[in-house]
Amino acid sequence: MKEVFSQSYGASERPPFKMPIEIPTEDKLEYKFFPNYSQALKFKVKAPNDAHVAITEGPVEANPMYEIFFGGWGNSKIAIRKNREKPEVIEQPYPNTLSAGEFKDFWITWYDGALNIGLDDNPTPFLSWSDPAMLNGQFFGIRTAWGATGSWIIEDNWSGWRAPASTPWQEIHDSPGWNIGPPEPMGTAQPTWVPTSGSNIPPDAVPGGFDNEQLYIGRASHAGALTPGKVVPSHGVCYVAWGGAEHGIRDYEVLTGCNPSWIPVLGDQVPEHAFPAGNSETGEPLFIGRAQHGDTVTVGKVQKTHKVCYIPYGGQEIAKENFEVMVL
């Protein structure tokens, strides 16, 4: 099942969605950005030429970044550009890369010093390029340009995939069912809260947002409540929203060991399978939510009776009516 969005979004805006979805792009040199925490992207695109994908550290077009051009130069090649600088770092002829009448399938991975581009479900890369300063790339952007409009379907069967940084590419794609296959079965995730303090982030901590750096999902006790919030590694605290303010707690817990999904909701429409993560000072269950605020994606708490997601930001507790809820 897919949901179709016809609204046009700016470079710093992010539409709510549940993958897979179909996203239209105009003939416009402006990316639509979405979060990605798997260092892998699988998609279909239908366009006559020039379908571009950006890999960035935030939901904006800014260095450092990679751009992959599919069907550029008269629909004749695939190329990679770094930091919007010419010439391209690598290119490969591929006549009739795209089609205006049918979807073409591609995938991209970026980890362990290599950016790889593949076709269809073939696990052998069509094009590879090494970069010792490989980006984490927590966001991707899509656009069409140079006379082309497009339609994209972002696949969800890689949504939980994460390549171990120490595992070579060859070992990954030679493994049986290495993630081009079905997604991880429901019920296999094992969410665990790990006590920690300061900037000691467990290696399998669950990412949840971005604000100039990767944010993780945490929770902390404050004023009689156990409240989910955002872990900012460089600050060494978990920030929680309570009583109209943002509170930084040095001793906290980090969520680990699972690959969650995010469901866009409005008001009190919290999904039945939302993951309970704490409780208010009056004993009401609290859930993990997140919302866009400026150029950030910030984790906060969802209290169903309040019909909002409260995020901690800039010293304040900010109520967001449009937000996402974490589910497993």
VMD Tcl script that draws the C-alpha trace (Angstrom):
set ca {
  {0.00 0.00 0.00}
  {1.23 3.49 -0.74}
  {0.17 6.99 0.12}
  {0.40 9.63 -2.56}
  {1.39 13.20 -1.69}
  {0.84 15.97 -4.23}
  {1.93 18.89 -2.07}
  {5.25 20.52 -2.93}
  {7.73 20.77 -0.05}
  {10.66 23.12 0.27}
  {14.27 22.13 0.87}
  {14.03 22.49 4.64}
  {10.54 20.98 5.01}
  {9.76 17.32 5.54}
  {6.34 15.83 4.73}
  {5.05 13.17 7.11}
  {4.96 9.74 5.52}
  {4.89 6.04 6.08}
  {6.97 4.18 3.52}
  {6.55 3.12 0.81}
  {5.03 6.25 -0.66}
  {4.97 7.89 -4.06}
  {6.47 11.36 -4.17}
  {6.23 13.72 -7.15}
  {9.10 16.06 -8.00}
  {8.92 19.12 -10.20}
  {11.36 20.46 -12.77}
  {13.13 22.37 -10.07}
  {16.67 22.42 -8.66}
  {15.45 21.99 -5.10}
  {15.68 18.82 -3.02}
  {12.93 17.37 -0.85}
  {14.63 15.92 2.23}
  {13.78 12.89 4.36}
  {15.56 11.22 7.29}
  {17.58 8.03 6.77}
  {19.50 6.23 9.50}
  {20.41 3.00 7.69}
  {23.13 4.29 5.33}
  {21.15 2.59 2.56}
  {18.40 3.68 0.21}
  {16.33 1.64 -2.23}
  {13.90 3.37 -4.56}
  {12.07 3.44 -7.88}
  {11.91 6.52 -10.08}
  {10.01 7.40 -13.24}
  {11.41 10.41 -15.14}
  {12.67 11.20 -18.64}
  {16.08 12.32 -17.40}
  {17.99 13.93 -14.51}
  {16.72 12.32 -11.33}
  {19.07 13.47 -8.56}
  {19.65 12.06 -5.05}
  {21.51 13.98 -2.34}
  {23.07 12.41 0.76}
  {23.54 14.97 3.55}
  {24.09 15.30 7.29}
  {20.98 17.45 7.78}
  {17.68 18.23 5.99}
  {19.25 21.06 3.99}
  {21.42 21.42 0.90}
  {24.79 22.13 2.49}
  {28.31 20.71 2.51}
  {29.37 18.05 3.17}
  {27.11 16.19 0.76}
  {27.05 13.71 -2.09}
  {24.91 14.03 -5.18}
  {24.13 11.10 -7.45}
  {22.87 12.02 -10.91}
  {20.74 9.36 -12.61}
  {20.09 9.90 -16.31}
  {22.11 13.07 -16.64}
  {23.78 14.33 -19.81}
  {20.86 13.47 -22.06}
  {19.82 10.38 -20.06}
  {23.15 8.75 -20.84}
  {25.05 8.19 -17.57}
  {25.15 7.93 -13.77}
  {27.61 10.16 -11.91}
  {28.61 11.15 -8.37}
  {29.52 14.68 -7.26}
  {30.85 15.70 -3.85}
  {30.14 19.04 -2.16}
  {28.50 20.47 -5.29}
  {31.89 20.81 -6.97}
  {32.75 19.97 -10.55}
  {34.07 17.79 -12.05}
  {32.20 14.72 -10.89}
  {34.32 12.33 -8.81}
  {33.21 9.35 -10.91}
  {30.79 8.63 -13.74}
  {29.63 5.62 -15.73}
  {27.91 5.57 -19.14}
  {24.46 4.01 -18.95}
  {22.29 4.79 -22.03}
  {18.59 5.22 -21.32}
  {19.15 5.28 -17.58}
  {15.62 6.47 -16.91}
  {12.20 6.20 -18.53}
  {9.29 8.61 -18.53}
  {6.89 5.68 -18.96}
  {8.04 3.16 -16.36}
  {9.72 2.98 -12.99}
  {13.41 2.06 -12.83}
  {14.88 0.51 -9.69}
  {18.10 1.63 -7.97}
  {19.81 1.37 -4.62}
  {22.55 3.34 -2.87}
  {24.67 2.46 0.17}
  {27.25 4.62 1.92}
  {29.41 3.22 4.71}
  {32.89 1.88 5.49}
  {34.53 4.35 3.11}
  {32.58 3.42 -0.01}
  {29.56 4.82 -1.82}
  {27.92 2.11 -3.93}
  {25.15 2.37 -6.53}
  {23.23 -0.64 -7.79}
  {20.48 -1.57 -10.21}
  {17.30 -3.50 -9.48}
  {17.90 -6.31 -6.95}
  {21.41 -7.10 -8.14}
  {23.66 -6.96 -5.03}
  {26.78 -6.26 -7.09}
  {27.33 -2.50 -7.38}
  {27.04 -0.93 -10.80}
  {29.21 1.98 -9.69}
  {31.47 2.36 -6.63}
  {33.55 5.22 -5.31}
  {35.80 5.33 -2.26}
  {35.93 8.28 0.11}
  {38.09 8.03 3.26}
  {36.00 10.84 4.77}
  {32.70 9.03 4.21}
  {29.59 10.88 5.41}
  {27.21 9.37 7.91}
  {24.47 10.77 5.70}
  {21.45 10.89 8.02}
  {19.24 12.50 5.38}
  {18.58 12.05 1.68}
  {17.03 14.44 -0.81}
  {15.36 13.86 -4.19}
  {14.68 16.15 -7.11}
  {14.27 16.28 -10.91}
  {15.54 19.06 -13.13}
  {16.66 20.16 -16.59}
  {13.26 19.71 -18.20}
  {12.22 16.65 -16.20}
  {9.51 15.94 -13.65}
  {9.43 12.67 -11.79}
  {7.65 10.23 -9.55}
  {9.52 8.36 -6.82}
  {8.68 5.36 -4.65}
  {10.90 5.06 -1.60}
  {11.08 1.39 -0.66}
  {10.73 0.30 2.95}
  {12.49 -3.07 2.77}
  {15.81 -1.49 3.77}
  {14.39 0.69 6.52}
  {15.98 -1.32 9.30}
  {19.22 -2.23 7.55}
  {22.49 -1.12 9.00}
  {25.85 -2.37 7.72}
  {28.41 -2.92 10.50}
  {31.19 -0.39 10.01}
  {33.83 -3.11 10.33}
  {32.27 -5.49 7.80}
  {33.65 -5.33 4.25}
  {31.26 -4.71 1.38}
  {32.04 -8.04 -0.27}
  {31.18 -9.96 2.90}
  {27.93 -8.06 3.23}
  {26.57 -8.57 -0.27}
  {27.76 -12.19 -0.48}
  {25.79 -13.11 2.64}
  {22.45 -14.92 2.12}
  {19.50 -12.52 2.08}
  {21.74 -9.55 2.81}
  {18.89 -6.99 2.82}
  {17.75 -6.92 -0.77}
  {15.26 -9.48 0.51}
  {12.27 -8.98 2.83}
  {12.37 -6.63 5.80}
  {13.08 -7.85 9.30}
  {10.06 -9.86 10.55}
  {7.83 -8.12 13.03}
  {8.46 -9.12 16.61}
  {12.21 -9.73 16.25}
  {13.20 -6.33 17.62}
  {14.44 -6.36 21.21}
  {14.19 -2.83 22.62}
  {16.35 -2.37 25.71}
  {16.92 0.68 27.90}
  {20.59 0.96 28.88}
  {21.55 3.19 31.85}
  {24.40 5.60 31.07}
  {25.63 9.11 31.77}
  {27.35 11.99 30.03}
  {28.50 11.29 26.48}
  {28.77 7.50 26.90}
  {26.50 6.38 24.06}
  {26.05 2.60 23.59}
  {27.15 1.36 20.13}
  {23.64 0.13 19.23}
  {21.82 3.24 20.46}
  {18.73 4.02 18.41}
  {18.98 7.28 16.42}
  {15.92 9.48 16.52}
  {16.70 12.91 15.13}
  {19.25 15.45 13.99}
  {20.43 18.86 15.17}
  {23.89 19.53 13.71}
  {24.70 16.03 14.99}
  {22.98 12.69 15.43}
  {20.42 12.66 18.25}
  {19.47 9.47 20.06}
  {16.37 8.30 21.90}
  {16.67 8.52 25.67}
  {14.62 8.90 28.80}
  {15.26 10.32 32.25}
  {13.56 10.76 35.62}
  {12.50 14.30 36.47}
  {9.94 15.70 38.90}
  {8.29 12.33 39.51}
  {7.98 11.49 35.81}
  {9.95 9.10 33.60}
  {10.14 11.12 30.40}
  {11.41 10.23 26.91}
  {13.61 12.84 25.27}
  {16.63 13.54 23.10}
  {20.21 12.53 23.82}
  {22.75 15.06 22.50}
  {26.18 13.37 22.62}
  {28.20 16.60 22.49}
  {26.26 17.98 25.49}
  {26.53 14.81 27.56}
  {22.88 14.90 28.67}
  {19.41 13.70 27.81}
  {17.07 16.64 27.38}
  {13.46 16.17 28.49}
  {10.50 18.51 28.23}
  {8.61 19.18 31.48}
  {6.74 22.07 33.06}
  {7.27 24.44 30.12}
  {11.07 24.09 30.11}
  {13.88 21.95 28.70}
  {15.84 20.03 31.34}
  {19.25 18.46 30.72}
  {19.73 15.27 32.77}
  {23.23 13.80 33.01}
  {22.18 10.33 34.25}
  {19.71 8.78 31.85}
  {18.82 5.71 29.76}
  {19.36 5.16 26.03}
  {17.12 3.00 23.86}
  {19.07 0.22 22.12}
  {18.62 -2.98 20.16}
  {15.72 -2.22 17.82}
  {14.87 -0.71 14.43}
  {11.71 1.35 14.95}
  {9.34 2.95 12.49}
  {7.72 6.37 12.76}
  {4.00 6.97 12.16}
  {2.72 10.50 11.42}
  {-0.22 11.40 13.67}
  {-2.36 14.33 14.70}
  {-3.62 15.07 18.20}
  {-4.53 12.04 20.29}
  {-4.42 9.54 17.40}
  {-1.62 7.51 18.97}
  {-1.30 4.06 17.32}
  {-2.25 1.09 19.48}
  {1.21 -0.44 18.88}
  {3.09 2.70 19.89}
  {6.03 1.90 22.16}
  {5.41 3.01 25.80}
  {8.55 4.66 27.12}
  {7.66 6.23 30.45}
  {4.96 7.84 32.51}
  {3.92 11.28 33.67}
  {4.02 12.35 37.30}
  {0.33 11.38 37.47}
  {0.97 7.91 36.03}
  {-0.24 8.50 32.45}
  {1.74 6.53 29.83}
  {4.20 8.54 27.73}
  {5.28 7.58 24.22}
  {8.25 8.51 22.05}
  {7.54 11.19 19.49}
  {9.51 13.51 17.27}
  {8.79 16.62 15.27}
  {10.51 19.00 12.92}
  {11.53 22.33 14.44}
  {13.45 24.65 12.13}
  {16.17 22.58 10.50}
  {16.11 19.96 13.27}
  {14.28 16.72 13.85}
  {13.84 16.59 17.64}
  {12.76 13.72 19.89}
  {10.23 14.37 22.65}
  {7.32 12.94 24.64}
  {3.77 12.20 23.54}
  {1.07 12.39 26.20}
  {-2.14 11.23 24.58}
  {-4.53 13.36 26.62}
  {-2.60 16.51 25.70}
  {-2.90 15.80 21.93}
  {0.62 17.09 21.16}
  {4.25 16.03 21.14}
  {6.33 18.06 23.58}
  {9.91 18.55 22.40}
  {12.78 20.02 24.43}
  {14.49 22.77 22.48}
  {16.32 26.01 23.26}
  {15.52 25.82 26.96}
  {11.78 25.48 26.32}
  {9.10 22.80 26.22}
  {7.54 23.25 22.76}
  {4.19 21.67 21.85}
  {3.91 20.28 18.31}
  {0.52 19.37 16.85}
  {2.05 17.64 13.82}
  {4.43 14.91 14.85}
  {5.47 11.27 14.50}
  {5.14 8.46 17.03}
  {7.65 5.61 17.31}
  {6.34 2.09 16.79}
  {7.97 -1.35 16.63}
}
mol new
graphics top color blue
foreach p $ca { graphics top sphere $p radius 0.5 }
foreach p [lrange $ca 0 end-1] q [lrange $ca 1 end] { graphics top cylinder $p $q radius 0.2 }
display resetview
